Amino acid sequence: MLRYLNADQLHQHPDLARGMFQDRADQFKARLGWEVSVDAAGEERDDYDAKNPLYVIWEEPDGSHGGSMRFLPTTGPVMVNDHFGDLIEGPIASPLIWECTRFCLRRGAGAHVAAALMLGGGEIMQGFGIKHFVGVFDARMVRIYRMIGSSPEVLGSQGTGRDQISVGLWNFTDEAQTQILARSGVTPEQSRFWFDQAMGGFRHQPWAKTA
């Protein structure tokens, strides 16, 4: 299932949170070799985890972490402006654009997990009236985004081949929704239920068309 948790709610799900931060360490430090900080508990965190972001987490049937993403509004400090401003023309700051970072999949996670996370991003976008997500991604993610059916508009890049880093802008079209739903194996009704349950029924505007 998808869970939507702000950082100040993670203490309510300690095992799930621990799994998320440890899987982030495994993916970004051990597998990708990024220069990230890993603490004595084997968890990867950065300054943006301290800014009460919203996490979308795929929780496996046994309660463990399957994958996750992190979201922050660009009206405050975000990674794309603070560290990758040279790839874009001026800072991105709008209540209609949120940053998505730390896309993480547990080792061995099924293809449906990545799609479900994208579906959760769509719920956030439509639920809060957000127009776009912005994020930084590396070359390996291009294939994953294409496979899921949610490829971004590239705003700027540096490097070549496997070392290329890009800033991308996502929206959530009807076509993308259809592809992602099929890939995730989640129904629109179930997806809406998980979001509405987490947000106490709040929804800026429904994104699934009704008759």
Secondary structure, DSSP 8 states (H G I E B T S, - for coil): -EEEEEGGGGGGSHHHHHHHHHHHIIIIIIIT-----B-TTS-B--GGGGG--EEEEEE-TTS-EEEEEEEEETTS--HHHHH-GGGSSS----TTEEEEEEEEE-TT--HHHHHHHHHHHHHHHHHTT--EEEEEEETHHHHHHHHHT---EEEEEES-GGG-EEEEEE---HHHHHHHHHHHT--HHHHHHHHHHHTTT--SS--S---
